[in-house]
């Protein structure tokens, strides 16, 4: 029987998000959220991009560029990138869901 994921609170751009996280991966999630927050703050502070959605998209594009720039998808490195890509997709889905919930809360 598998245990339900734990909920972890992370802060991104001055907002708190409650994210489900498998047991044993909480530290990695918090580190990822801190890294994402740092990247998003840099983009917001540049003054060139306005709006949370645009900041999130620009950050995602920059992170994808960093991942792709690490060497392509061959051999063990490729498998690691594929795994990393899947984790990024999962994290992106969670972020999109949290942003959607945030937008709904703002409308109410």
N, CA, C and O atoms as CSV, one atom per row, in Angstrom:
chain,resi,resn,atom,element,x,y,z
A,1,UNK,N,N,0.849,-1.174,0.000
A,1,UNK,CA,C,0.000,0.000,0.000
A,1,UNK,C,C,0.889,1.229,0.000
A,1,UNK,O,O,1.789,1.341,0.832
A,2,UNK,N,N,0.649,2.159,-0.926
A,2,UNK,CA,C,1.484,3.354,-1.008
A,2,UNK,C,C,0.895,4.456,-0.149
A,2,UNK,O,O,-0.321,4.600,-0.024
A,3,UNK,N,N,1.778,5.215,0.428
A,3,UNK,CA,C,1.391,6.324,1.283
A,3,UNK,C,C,1.033,7.535,0.425
A,3,UNK,O,O,1.644,7.766,-0.618
A,4,UNK,N,N,0.041,8.305,0.868
A,4,UNK,CA,C,-0.339,9.529,0.168
A,4,UNK,C,C,0.815,10.518,0.230
A,4,UNK,O,O,1.543,10.550,1.222
A,5,UNK,N,N,0.995,11.326,-0.814
A,5,UNK,CA,C,2.065,12.325,-0.803
A,5,UNK,C,C,1.831,13.350,0.308
A,5,UNK,O,O,0.692,13.673,0.645
A,6,UNK,N,N,2.932,13.850,0.865
A,6,UNK,CA,C,2.843,14.906,1.866
A,6,UNK,C,C,2.674,16.231,1.158
A,6,UNK,O,O,3.074,16.388,0.004
A,7,UNK,N,N,2.082,17.177,1.851
A,7,UNK,CA,C,1.940,18.525,1.297
A,7,UNK,C,C,3.077,19.385,1.835
A,7,UNK,O,O,3.365,19.372,3.031
A,8,UNK,N,N,3.716,20.126,0.947
A,8,UNK,CA,C,4.826,20.994,1.299
A,8,UNK,C,C,4.455,22.412,0.881
A,8,UNK,O,O,3.969,22.627,-0.230
A,9,UNK,N,N,4.682,23.373,1.760
A,9,UNK,CA,C,4.433,24.771,1.430
A,9,UNK,C,C,5.717,25.375,0.903
A,9,UNK,O,O,6.766,25.299,1.541
A,10,UNK,N,N,5.617,25.982,-0.287
A,10,UNK,CA,C,6.753,26.677,-0.883
A,10,UNK,C,C,6.326,28.103,-1.181
A,10,UNK,O,O,5.141,28.387,-1.356
A,11,UNK,N,N,7.303,28.997,-1.238
A,11,UNK,CA,C,7.008,30.393,-1.530
A,11,UNK,C,C,7.681,30.788,-2.836
A,11,UNK,O,O,8.888,30.624,-3.011
A,12,UNK,N,N,6.863,31.315,-3.753
A,12,UNK,CA,C,7.356,31.762,-5.058
A,12,UNK,C,C,6.743,33.128,-5.346
A,12,UNK,O,O,5.522,33.288,-5.338
A,13,UNK,N,N,7.593,34.095,-5.595
A,13,UNK,CA,C,7.165,35.470,-5.849
A,13,UNK,C,C,6.181,35.968,-4.789
A,13,UNK,O,O,5.092,36.448,-5.104
A,14,UNK,N,N,6.584,35.843,-3.553
A,14,UNK,CA,C,5.822,36.354,-2.401
A,14,UNK,C,C,4.473,35.679,-2.190
A,14,UNK,O,O,3.648,36.185,-1.429
A,15,UNK,N,N,4.236,34.570,-2.832
A,15,UNK,CA,C,3.000,33.804,-2.650
A,15,UNK,C,C,3.352,32.420,-2.138
A,15,UNK,O,O,4.369,31.843,-2.524
A,16,UNK,N,N,2.498,31.888,-1.261
A,16,UNK,CA,C,2.703,30.539,-0.757
A,16,UNK,C,C,1.836,29.558,-1.538
A,16,UNK,O,O,0.674,29.825,-1.844
A,17,UNK,N,N,2.442,28.413,-1.850
A,17,UNK,CA,C,1.749,27.354,-2.570
A,17,UNK,C,C,1.901,26.056,-1.790
A,17,UNK,O,O,2.991,25.734,-1.319
A,18,UNK,N,N,0.818,25.320,-1.656
A,18,UNK,CA,C,0.833,24.012,-1.026
A,18,UNK,C,C,0.914,22.982,-2.146
A,18,UNK,O,O,0.014,22.890,-2.981
A,19,UNK,N,N,2.006,22.203,-2.160
A,19,UNK,CA,C,2.273,21.277,-3.260
A,19,UNK,C,C,2.392,19.860,-2.701
A,19,UNK,O,O,3.109,19.626,-1.728
A,20,UNK,N,N,1.685,18.923,-3.322
A,20,UNK,CA,C,1.814,17.519,-2.935
A,20,UNK,C,C,3.187,17.020,-3.359
A,20,UNK,O,O,3.666,17.336,-4.448
A,21,UNK,N,N,3.817,16.233,-2.484
A,21,UNK,CA,C,5.174,15.774,-2.753
A,21,UNK,C,C,5.372,14.380,-2.169
A,21,UNK,O,O,5.048,14.143,-1.005
A,22,UNK,N,N,5.905,13.449,-2.975
A,22,UNK,CA,C,6.162,12.104,-2.454
A,22,UNK,C,C,7.137,12.135,-1.277
A,22,UNK,O,O,8.018,12.991,-1.195
A,23,UNK,N,N,6.954,11.201,-0.395
A,23,UNK,CA,C,7.831,11.083,0.774
A,23,UNK,C,C,9.276,10.946,0.316
A,23,UNK,O,O,9.575,10.196,-0.613
A,24,UNK,N,N,10.159,11.669,0.969
A,24,UNK,CA,C,11.578,11.601,0.666
A,24,UNK,C,C,12.029,12.596,-0.392
A,24,UNK,O,O,13.227,12.722,-0.645
A,25,UNK,N,N,11.090,13.305,-1.015
A,25,UNK,CA,C,11.453,14.273,-2.050
A,25,UNK,C,C,11.172,15.718,-1.634
A,25,UNK,O,O,11.292,16.637,-2.444
A,26,UNK,N,N,10.798,15.911,-0.371
A,26,UNK,CA,C,10.461,17.245,0.101
A,26,UNK,C,C,11.642,18.206,-0.014
A,26,UNK,O,O,11.474,19.349,-0.438
A,27,UNK,N,N,12.817,17.752,0.359
A,27,UNK,CA,C,14.002,18.613,0.307
A,27,UNK,C,C,14.293,19.058,-1.128
A,27,UNK,O,O,14.637,20.215,-1.367
A,28,UNK,N,N,14.154,18.141,-2.069
A,28,UNK,CA,C,14.384,18.478,-3.473
A,28,UNK,C,C,13.330,19.462,-3.973
A,28,UNK,O,O,13.646,20.367,-4.745
A,29,UNK,N,N,12.087,19.294,-3.541
A,29,UNK,CA,C,11.021,20.212,-3.948
A,29,UNK,C,C,11.291,21.613,-3.404
A,29,UNK,O,O,11.153,22.596,-4.132
A,30,UNK,N,N,11.671,21.712,-2.143
A,30,UNK,CA,C,11.959,23.017,-1.539
A,30,UNK,C,C,13.138,23.673,-2.251
A,30,UNK,O,O,13.105,24.872,-2.529
A,31,UNK,N,N,14.174,22.902,-2.548
A,31,UNK,CA,C,15.332,23.446,-3.265
A,31,UNK,C,C,14.923,23.908,-4.666
A,31,UNK,O,O,15.372,24.957,-5.129
A,32,UNK,N,N,14.082,23.136,-5.335
A,32,UNK,CA,C,13.606,23.513,-6.669
A,32,UNK,C,C,12.786,24.793,-6.610
A,32,UNK,O,O,12.923,25.668,-7.466
A,33,UNK,N,N,11.935,24.898,-5.602
A,33,UNK,CA,C,11.104,26.103,-5.453
A,33,UNK,C,C,11.973,27.329,-5.178
A,33,UNK,O,O,11.707,28.408,-5.707
A,34,UNK,N,N,13.007,27.169,-4.359
A,34,UNK,CA,C,13.912,28.294,-4.091
A,34,UNK,C,C,14.643,28.720,-5.363
A,34,UNK,O,O,14.801,29.912,-5.628
A,35,UNK,N,N,15.080,27.750,-6.135
A,35,UNK,CA,C,15.767,28.046,-7.398
A,35,UNK,C,C,14.811,28.750,-8.363
A,35,UNK,O,O,15.172,29.751,-8.982
A,36,UNK,N,N,13.602,28.227,-8.485
A,36,UNK,CA,C,12.593,28.828,-9.352
A,36,UNK,C,C,12.275,30.248,-8.900
A,36,UNK,O,O,12.198,31.161,-9.722
A,37,UNK,N,N,12.092,30.433,-7.606
A,37,UNK,CA,C,11.815,31.758,-7.062
A,37,UNK,C,C,12.936,32.732,-7.416
A,37,UNK,O,O,12.679,33.861,-7.833
A,38,UNK,N,N,14.170,32.290,-7.246
A,38,UNK,CA,C,15.330,33.138,-7.571
A,38,UNK,C,C,15.301,33.547,-9.044
A,38,UNK,O,O,15.487,34.719,-9.371
A,39,UNK,N,N,15.067,32.580,-9.925
A,39,UNK,CA,C,15.029,32.861,-11.365
A,39,UNK,C,C,13.875,33.804,-11.712
A,39,UNK,O,O,14.043,34.724,-12.512
A,40,UNK,N,N,12.704,33.574,-11.111
A,40,UNK,CA,C,11.553,34.426,-11.398
A,40,UNK,C,C,11.760,35.841,-10.853
A,40,UNK,O,O,11.369,36.817,-11.493
A,41,UNK,N,N,12.369,35.951,-9.682
A,41,UNK,CA,C,12.671,37.283,-9.130
A,41,UNK,C,C,13.617,38.047,-10.050
A,41,UNK,O,O,13.438,39.242,-10.285
A,42,UNK,N,N,14.624,37.349,-10.567
A,42,UNK,CA,C,15.561,38.000,-11.494
A,42,UNK,C,C,14.842,38.558,-12.711
A,42,UNK,O,O,15.116,39.678,-13.142
A,43,UNK,N,N,13.925,37.778,-13.263
A,43,UNK,CA,C,13.189,38.231,-14.440
A,43,UNK,C,C,12.259,39.388,-14.076
A,43,UNK,O,O,12.169,40.367,-14.816
A,44,UNK,N,N,11.572,39.282,-12.947
A,44,UNK,CA,C,10.672,40.367,-12.531
A,44,UNK,C,C,11.448,41.653,-12.286
A,44,UNK,O,O,11.010,42.734,-12.681
A,45,UNK,N,N,12.617,41.534,-11.626
A,45,UNK,CA,C,13.408,42.713,-11.296
A,45,UNK,C,C,14.079,43.338,-12.511
A,45,UNK,O,O,14.506,44.492,-12.460
A,46,UNK,N,N,14.176,42.585,-13.602
A,46,UNK,CA,C,14.760,43.159,-14.819
A,46,UNK,C,C,13.864,44.255,-15.374
A,46,UNK,O,O,14.330,45.137,-16.095
A,47,UNK,N,N,12.576,44.203,-15.039
A,47,UNK,CA,C,11.625,45.203,-15.496
A,47,UNK,C,C,11.185,45.028,-16.938
A,47,UNK,O,O,10.373,45.807,-17.437
A,48,UNK,N,N,11.710,44.019,-17.610
A,48,UNK,CA,C,11.380,43.810,-19.023
A,48,UNK,C,C,10.120,42.969,-19.207
A,48,UNK,O,O,9.508,42.995,-20.275
A,49,UNK,N,N,9.731,42.224,-18.172
A,49,UNK,CA,C,8.583,41.331,-18.271
A,49,UNK,C,C,7.609,41.678,-17.153
A,49,UNK,O,O,7.993,41.767,-15.987
A,50,UNK,N,N,6.335,41.876,-17.522
A,50,UNK,CA,C,5.317,42.250,-16.556
A,50,UNK,C,C,4.247,41.170,-16.518
A,50,UNK,O,O,3.851,40.641,-17.556
A,51,UNK,N,N,3.793,40.852,-15.346
A,51,UNK,CA,C,2.716,39.876,-15.179
A,51,UNK,C,C,3.257,38.512,-14.797
A,51,UNK,O,O,4.241,38.035,-15.361
A,52,UNK,N,N,2.598,37.895,-13.830
A,52,UNK,CA,C,3.039,36.601,-13.295
A,52,UNK,C,C,3.081,35.531,-14.376
A,52,UNK,O,O,4.001,34.713,-14.401
A,53,UNK,N,N,2.098,35.528,-15.269
A,53,UNK,CA,C,2.072,34.514,-16.319
A,53,UNK,C,C,3.276,34.647,-17.239
A,53,UNK,O,O,3.923,33.653,-17.570
A,54,UNK,N,N,3.574,35.861,-17.647
A,54,UNK,CA,C,4.704,36.082,-18.550
A,54,UNK,C,C,6.031,35.792,-17.852
A,54,UNK,O,O,6.950,35.247,-18.463
A,55,UNK,N,N,6.129,36.153,-16.583
A,55,UNK,CA,C,7.347,35.858,-15.821
A,55,UNK,C,C,7.539,34.348,-15.733
A,55,UNK,O,O,8.652,33.849,-15.902
A,56,UNK,N,N,6.450,33.619,-15.467
A,56,UNK,CA,C,6.527,32.157,-15.364
A,56,UNK,C,C,6.943,31.533,-16.689
A,56,UNK,O,O,7.768,30.619,-16.713
A,57,UNK,N,N,6.377,32.020,-17.793
A,57,UNK,CA,C,6.710,31.468,-19.105
A,57,UNK,C,C,8.168,31.765,-19.449
A,57,UNK,O,O,8.882,30.876,-19.911
A,58,UNK,N,N,8.617,32.994,-19.232
A,58,UNK,CA,C,10.007,33.342,-19.536
A,58,UNK,C,C,10.980,32.519,-18.678
A,58,UNK,O,O,12.027,32.084,-19.156
A,59,UNK,N,N,10.624,32.318,-17.425
A,59,UNK,CA,C,11.465,31.502,-16.548
A,59,UNK,C,C,11.509,30.065,-17.042
A,59,UNK,O,O,12.576,29.453,-17.077
A,60,UNK,N,N,10.363,29.524,-17.423
A,60,UNK,CA,C,10.315,28.152,-17.941
A,60,UNK,C,C,11.152,28.018,-19.201
A,60,UNK,O,O,11.876,27.036,-19.363
A,61,UNK,N,N,11.062,28.998,-20.098
A,61,UNK,CA,C,11.876,28.957,-21.313
A,61,UNK,C,C,13.367,29.015,-20.988
A,61,UNK,O,O,14.162,28.288,-21.584
A,62,UNK,N,N,13.741,29.866,-20.059
A,62,UNK,CA,C,15.152,29.957,-19.678
A,62,UNK,C,C,15.649,28.652,-19.049
A,62,UNK,O,O,16.760,28.208,-19.335
A,63,UNK,N,N,14.830,28.043,-18.197
A,63,UNK,CA,C,15.224,26.781,-17.559
A,63,UNK,C,C,15.310,25.660,-18.590
A,63,UNK,O,O,16.223,24.836,-18.538
A,64,UNK,N,N,14.363,25.626,-19.526
A,64,UNK,CA,C,14.416,24.609,-20.584
A,64,UNK,C,C,15.673,24.792,-21.427
A,64,UNK,O,O,16.318,23.815,-21.806
A,65,UNK,N,N,16.015,26.031,-21.716
A,65,UNK,CA,C,17.230,26.318,-22.479
A,65,UNK,C,C,18.467,25.826,-21.720
A,65,UNK,O,O,19.379,25.256,-22.318
A,66,UNK,N,N,18.494,26.047,-20.407
A,66,UNK,CA,C,19.616,25.564,-19.586
A,66,UNK,C,C,19.722,24.046,-19.650
A,66,UNK,O,O,20.817,23.503,-19.800
A,67,UNK,N,N,18.586,23.360,-19.537
A,67,UNK,CA,C,18.588,21.891,-19.558
A,67,UNK,C,C,19.060,21.380,-20.911
A,67,UNK,O,O,19.899,20.481,-20.980
A,68,UNK,N,N,18.530,21.944,-21.975
A,68,UNK,CA,C,18.909,21.512,-23.321
A,68,UNK,C,C,20.374,21.818,-23.589
A,68,UNK,O,O,21.053,21.054,-24.275
A,69,UNK,N,N,20.860,22.921,-23.057
A,69,UNK,CA,C,22.248,23.317,-23.265
A,69,UNK,C,C,23.261,22.478,-22.531
A,69,UNK,O,O,24.463,22.685,-22.696
A,70,UNK,N,N,22.806,21.519,-21.710
A,70,UNK,CA,C,23.734,20.696,-20.943
A,70,UNK,C,C,24.268,19.510,-21.725
A,70,UNK,O,O,25.077,18.748,-21.195
A,71,UNK,N,N,23.842,19.328,-22.970
A,71,UNK,CA,C,24.502,18.289,-23.752
A,71,UNK,C,C,23.653,17.348,-24.553
A,71,UNK,O,O,24.184,16.357,-25.054
A,72,UNK,N,N,22.369,17.585,-24.711
A,72,UNK,CA,C,21.567,16.709,-25.563
A,72,UNK,C,C,21.059,15.482,-24.834
A,72,UNK,O,O,21.114,15.407,-23.607
A,73,UNK,N,N,20.564,14.524,-25.598
A,73,UNK,CA,C,19.914,13.345,-25.039
A,73,UNK,C,C,20.584,12.054,-25.489
A,73,UNK,O,O,19.957,11.260,-26.190
A,74,UNK,N,N,21.833,11.818,-25.111
A,74,UNK,CA,C,22.477,10.572,-25.511
A,74,UNK,C,C,22.950,9.788,-24.297
A,74,UNK,O,O,23.419,10.376,-23.322
A,75,UNK,N,N,22.831,8.478,-24.348
A,75,UNK,CA,C,23.335,7.584,-23.310
A,75,UNK,C,C,22.762,7.867,-21.939
A,75,UNK,O,O,21.607,8.270,-21.804
A,76,UNK,N,N,23.599,7.648,-20.902
A,76,UNK,CA,C,23.176,7.840,-19.511
A,76,UNK,C,C,22.794,9.290,-19.252
A,76,UNK,O,O,21.853,9.569,-18.509
A,77,UNK,N,N,23.535,10.217,-19.873
A,77,UNK,CA,C,23.205,11.635,-19.702
A,77,UNK,C,C,21.825,11.913,-20.276
A,77,UNK,O,O,21.064,12.697,-19.709
A,78,UNK,N,N,21.496,11.278,-21.398
A,78,UNK,CA,C,20.175,11.455,-21.999
A,78,UNK,C,C,19.072,10.928,-21.102
A,78,UNK,O,O,18.027,11.563,-20.961
A,79,UNK,N,N,19.297,9.766,-20.492
A,79,UNK,CA,C,18.311,9.204,-19.577
A,79,UNK,C,C,18.112,10.117,-18.377
A,79,UNK,O,O,16.992,10.299,-17.898
A,80,UNK,N,N,19.212,10.687,-17.897
A,80,UNK,CA,C,19.118,11.611,-16.770
A,80,UNK,C,C,18.351,12.872,-17.181
A,80,UNK,O,O,17.533,13.377,-16.412
A,81,UNK,N,N,18.609,13.376,-18.382
A,81,UNK,CA,C,17.880,14.545,-18.870
A,81,UNK,C,C,16.410,14.231,-19.058
A,81,UNK,O,O,15.556,15.061,-18.745
A,82,UNK,N,N,16.094,13.027,-19.575
A,82,UNK,CA,C,14.702,12.639,-19.738
A,82,UNK,C,C,14.002,12.596,-18.387
A,82,UNK,O,O,12.872,13.065,-18.254
A,83,UNK,N,N,14.677,12.031,-17.377
A,83,UNK,CA,C,14.121,11.982,-16.028
A,83,UNK,C,C,13.938,13.392,-15.472
A,83,UNK,O,O,12.911,13.706,-14.870
A,84,UNK,N,N,14.941,14.228,-15.680
A,84,UNK,CA,C,14.861,15.616,-15.234
A,84,UNK,C,C,13.728,16.330,-15.960
A,84,UNK,O,O,12.980,17.097,-15.354
A,85,UNK,N,N,13.606,16.075,-17.256
A,85,UNK,CA,C,12.534,16.680,-18.041
A,85,UNK,C,C,11.164,16.274,-17.533
A,85,UNK,O,O,10.249,17.093,-17.459
A,86,UNK,N,N,11.029,15.003,-17.184
A,86,UNK,CA,C,9.750,14.529,-16.647
A,86,UNK,C,C,9.445,15.205,-15.319
A,86,UNK,O,O,8.307,15.599,-15.066
A,87,UNK,N,N,10.459,15.338,-14.473
A,87,UNK,CA,C,10.249,16.025,-13.195
A,87,UNK,C,C,9.894,17.485,-13.411
A,87,UNK,O,O,9.054,18.032,-12.698
A,88,UNK,N,N,10.531,18.124,-14.395
A,88,UNK,CA,C,10.201,19.519,-14.713
A,88,UNK,C,C,8.764,19.623,-15.221
A,88,UNK,O,O,8.039,20.550,-14.860
A,89,UNK,N,N,8.356,18.672,-16.058
A,89,UNK,CA,C,6.968,18.667,-16.529
A,89,UNK,C,C,5.995,18.513,-15.372
A,89,UNK,O,O,4.981,19.208,-15.312
A,90,UNK,N,N,6.304,17.599,-14.448
A,90,UNK,CA,C,5.442,17.402,-13.280
A,90,UNK,C,C,5.383,18.661,-12.429
A,90,UNK,O,O,4.310,19.063,-11.978
A,91,UNK,N,N,6.536,19.283,-12.210
A,91,UNK,CA,C,6.578,20.513,-11.419
A,91,UNK,C,C,5.815,21.623,-12.132
A,91,UNK,O,O,5.089,22.386,-11.496
A,92,UNK,N,N,5.976,21.714,-13.446
A,92,UNK,CA,C,5.254,22.720,-14.220
A,92,UNK,C,C,3.745,22.525,-14.096
A,92,UNK,O,O,3.002,23.496,-13.954
A,93,UNK,N,N,3.294,21.281,-14.149
A,93,UNK,CA,C,1.874,20.985,-13.993
A,93,UNK,C,C,1.384,21.429,-12.622
A,93,UNK,O,O,0.306,22.013,-12.507
A,94,UNK,N,N,2.169,21.155,-11.582
A,94,UNK,CA,C,1.794,21.566,-10.229
A,94,UNK,C,C,1.746,23.085,-10.111
A,94,UNK,O,O,0.848,23.632,-9.470
A,95,UNK,N,N,2.705,23.762,-10.724
A,95,UNK,CA,C,2.739,25.222,-10.677
A,95,UNK,C,C,1.533,25.798,-11.411
A,95,UNK,O,O,0.889,26.726,-10.922
A,96,UNK,N,N,1.224,25.242,-12.596
A,96,UNK,CA,C,0.064,25.714,-13.346
A,96,UNK,C,C,-1.218,25.523,-12.553
A,96,UNK,O,O,-2.095,26.387,-12.572
A,97,UNK,N,N,-1.335,24.401,-11.859
A,97,UNK,CA,C,-2.515,24.142,-11.045
A,97,UNK,C,C,-2.591,25.141,-9.894
A,97,UNK,O,O,-3.658,25.679,-9.602
A,98,UNK,N,N,-1.457,25.385,-9.242
A,98,UNK,CA,C,-1.437,26.339,-8.133
A,98,UNK,C,C,-1.776,27.743,-8.617
A,98,UNK,O,O,-2.525,28.461,-7.954
A,99,UNK,N,N,-1.230,28.144,-9.775
A,99,UNK,CA,C,-1.543,29.459,-10.330
A,99,UNK,C,C,-3.024,29.547,-10.705
A,99,UNK,O,O,-3.652,30.588,-10.515
A,100,UNK,N,N,-3.575,28.467,-11.231
A,100,UNK,CA,C,-4.998,28.444,-11.544
A,100,UNK,C,C,-5.846,28.616,-10.303
A,100,UNK,O,O,-6.829,29.356,-10.312
A,101,UNK,N,N,-5.464,27.926,-9.228
A,101,UNK,CA,C,-6.177,28.064,-7.952
A,101,UNK,C,C,-6.052,29.484,-7.421
A,101,UNK,O,O,-7.006,30.039,-6.875
A,102,UNK,N,N,-4.876,30.063,-7.585
A,102,UNK,CA,C,-4.636,31.442,-7.138
A,102,UNK,C,C,-5.531,32.409,-7.912
A,102,UNK,O,O,-6.134,33.309,-7.327
A,103,UNK,N,N,-5.615,32.218,-9.234
A,103,UNK,CA,C,-6.463,33.087,-10.063
A,103,UNK,C,C,-7.928,32.956,-9.678
A,103,UNK,O,O,-8.650,33.953,-9.637
A,104,UNK,N,N,-8.376,31.730,-9.394
A,104,UNK,CA,C,-9.762,31.520,-8.964
A,104,UNK,C,C,-10.022,32.227,-7.640
A,104,UNK,O,O,-11.076,32.834,-7.451
A,105,UNK,N,N,-9.055,32.145,-6.721
A,105,UNK,CA,C,-9.219,32.805,-5.426
A,105,UNK,C,C,-9.289,34.312,-5.582
A,105,UNK,O,O,-10.033,34.979,-4.863
A,106,UNK,N,N,-8.510,34.860,-6.527
A,106,UNK,CA,C,-8.552,36.301,-6.765
A,106,UNK,C,C,-9.901,36.742,-7.322
A,106,UNK,O,O,-10.362,37.844,-7.023
A,107,UNK,N,N,-10.535,35.899,-8.126
A,107,UNK,CA,C,-11.825,36.237,-8.720
A,107,UNK,C,C,-12.953,36.223,-7.702
A,107,UNK,O,O,-13.957,36.917,-7.864
A,108,UNK,N,N,-12.782,35.426,-6.651
A,108,UNK,CA,C,-13.851,35.306,-5.637
A,108,UNK,C,C,-13.747,36.332,-4.582
A,108,UNK,O,O,-14.568,36.360,-3.665
